[in-house]
């Protein structure tokens, strides 16, 4: 809740007139509690989980040859009932784990210094903070993900997420409840290190989930804007991790590829891409196609 009763008071406190964005923020938030504003994340997440995957889901169910050529594992197709079951499972986890977690985590948000006050951050400030959040989350998530692929972590927790060997957008947040809680930690580390405005926090949570849905979409569209982001993994990169399955020791990164490259956990993926490149040019012969885009037998790749 802002400590100003009127726009004039806010302008006097800032020593200048409010910008258009600040005026809109004042009119919306002035009489709303910080807790109420923070809980907007619950609505945003519900809409993101429910709406963002729909275009690719419709494309998948439509099964148009024009789009099937971009499907990473074209021979794997889920029925409408299987797709809806995935969504129902995600919504169950949302209402009983994600939502309650958002409700009770507000004290930690206040503790780290997320603010709702004026002035609003500049565009550059928001951008740079988001870069930090993505980098911190990506590095931390990488190591947690590697732990979850250990024998105990996988068998007890992470295998739920890997039930979809050919992932779909709805399956991005599909996971064991313990994994949902554990992976919430990296999401808070960046804002804890570089506290920002509530609007920046909203953007961070929204963009991170949209990114996860994109990388689990199962489609590698050439026009995807994220292809222009340096070191960005994308759908093809993460799809390989799901394709190899529980024994996968490759492509752990959640967003970028630098950790996998530095620590050598992208060797299987790079070997596979190199081999496919040779096959397309007729260098390698006699390899039978196996499952669409991933035609290479993966028995050896699973240990890479």
CORCOR-V424471 format. One record per backbone hydrogen bond with DSSP energy under -1.0 kcal/mol. CO is the residue of the C=O (numbers start at 0). NH is the residue of the N-H. Records with the same first field share a line. If there is no record, write none. Layout:
CO = NH / NH
//
This chain:
5 = 9
6 = 10
7 = 11
8 = 12
9 = 13
10 = 14 / 15
18 = 22
19 = 23
20 = 24
21 = 25
22 = 26
23 = 27
24 = 28
25 = 29
28 = 31
32 = 36
33 = 37
34 = 38
36 = 39
37 = 40
38 = 41
39 = 43
40 = 44
41 = 45
42 = 46
43 = 47
44 = 48
45 = 49
46 = 50
47 = 51
50 = 53
52 = 56
53 = 57
54 = 58
55 = 59
56 = 60
57 = 61
58 = 62
63 = 66 / 67
66 = 69
67 = 70
69 = 219
72 = 75
78 = 82
79 = 83
80 = 84
81 = 85
82 = 86
83 = 87
84 = 88
85 = 89
86 = 90
87 = 91
88 = 92
89 = 93
90 = 94
91 = 95
92 = 96 / 97
93 = 98
96 = 100
97 = 101
98 = 102
99 = 103
100 = 104
104 = 108
105 = 109
106 = 110
107 = 111
108 = 113
114 = 197
121 = 125
122 = 126
123 = 127
124 = 128
125 = 129
126 = 130
127 = 131
128 = 132
129 = 133
130 = 134
131 = 135
132 = 136
133 = 137
134 = 138
135 = 139
136 = 140
137 = 141
138 = 142
139 = 143
140 = 144
141 = 145
142 = 146
143 = 147
146 = 149
149 = 153
150 = 154
151 = 155
152 = 156 / 157
153 = 158
156 = 159
157 = 161
159 = 162
167 = 170
168 = 171
175 = 179
176 = 180
177 = 181
178 = 182
181 = 184
184 = 187 / 188
187 = 191
188 = 192
189 = 193
195 = 114
196 = 200
197 = 201
198 = 202
199 = 203
200 = 204
201 = 205
202 = 206
203 = 207
204 = 208
205 = 209
206 = 210
207 = 211
208 = 212
209 = 213
210 = 214
211 = 215
213 = 216
217 = 71
220 = 223
223 = 226
224 = 227
225 = 228
228 = 231
230 = 256
233 = 237
234 = 238
235 = 239
237 = 241
238 = 242
239 = 243
240 = 244
244 = 247
254 = 232
256 = 260
257 = 261
258 = 262
259 = 264
264 = 250
265 = 269
266 = 270
267 = 271
268 = 272
269 = 273
270 = 274
271 = 275
272 = 276
273 = 277
274 = 278
275 = 279
277 = 282
278 = 281
292 = 294
297 = 301
299 = 302
300 = 303
//
